[in-house]
Each structure stands twice: as C-alpha cells, then as structure tokens.
Amino acid sequence: MGTKPMVFPLDTHGHVYVLHNEADEPVCTGSRETCYRLLGIMLEVKKRADEMDMKTVEPIEQIAQAAGAGS
C-alpha cells in the first residue's frame, strides 16, 4: 500500500468507508459517497499542484493555490 489514495469498506455491509491518503493514513470515514467526493477533491488539488511551478512559491502557498484559495 501507500501508492495512491484509496477508499476501503470498514464494515461487512458496506455502510461505512474509510479514505486513506498516499501515506496509507486514514483521512476520513463516512458513507461511500462522502469518501469518494473527498478523494476527487484530493486528486484535483494534487493535479493542480503538479501543474504549478513548484520552484517559485513556498510550500504552504502552493497548497493554498492548488486548493483555489490563493490569489
């Protein structure tokens, strides 16, 4: 594990899910829809961060800009 964010079921009925990040750390638990929506947001932020020039901006500013909060 530890290659990309993934969603896993936490119960045998498939009512509760957990989202793990690239470091295999749990990010959130909730319904399947909640976990997949957050996964989509995480992947979009990562995509935007990868498209940015990482050499000219401080790391915290990169995260804010990738998330759409930067100016």
C-alpha positions in Angstrom: 0.0 0.0 0.0 1.0 3.6 0.0 0.9 4.3 -3.7 -2.3 6.4 -4.2 -5.3 7.4 -2.1 -7.9 4.6 -1.8 -11.3 4.0 -0.3 -12.0 0.9 1.7 -15.1 -0.5 3.4 -15.0 -0.6 7.2 -18.0 -3.0 7.8 -19.2 -6.1 6.1 -22.4 -4.4 4.9 -20.6 -1.6 3.1 -22.3 1.2 5.0 -19.1 2.8 6.4 -16.0 3.5 4.4 -12.5 5.0 5.1 -10.4 7.1 2.8 -6.6 6.6 3.1 -4.0 9.0 1.6 -0.8 8.2 -0.2 1.0 7.5 3.1 -1.7 5.0 4.0 -3.1 7.2 6.8 -6.8 7.4 7.3 -8.2 10.8 6.2 -11.9 10.4 6.8 -14.6 7.9 7.4 -18.2 8.1 6.3 -20.5 7.0 3.5 -19.1 5.7 0.3 -20.2 8.9 -1.5 -18.5 11.1 1.1 -15.2 9.3 0.8 -15.3 9.3 -3.0 -16.1 13.0 -3.1 -13.2 13.8 -0.8 -11.0 11.6 -2.9 -12.0 13.6 -6.0 -11.1 16.8 -4.3 -7.8 15.4 -3.1 -6.9 14.3 -6.6 -7.9 17.6 -8.2 -5.7 19.5 -5.7 -2.8 17.2 -6.4 -3.3 17.7 -10.1 -3.3 21.4 -9.8 -0.3 21.4 -7.5 1.6 19.2 -10.1 0.8 21.7 -12.9 2.2 24.7 -10.9 5.8 25.8 -11.0 6.9 24.3 -7.6 10.2 26.3 -7.6 8.9 29.8 -7.2 6.3 29.5 -4.4 6.7 28.5 -0.8 5.1 25.1 0.1 2.2 26.4 2.1 1.3 28.9 -0.6 1.4 26.0 -3.2 -1.2 24.1 -1.2 -3.4 27.2 -0.9 -3.1 28.0 -4.6 -3.8 24.4 -5.6 -6.9 24.3 -3.5 -8.1 27.5 -5.1 -7.7 29.7 -2.0 -4.7 31.6 -3.3 -4.8 34.7 -5.3 
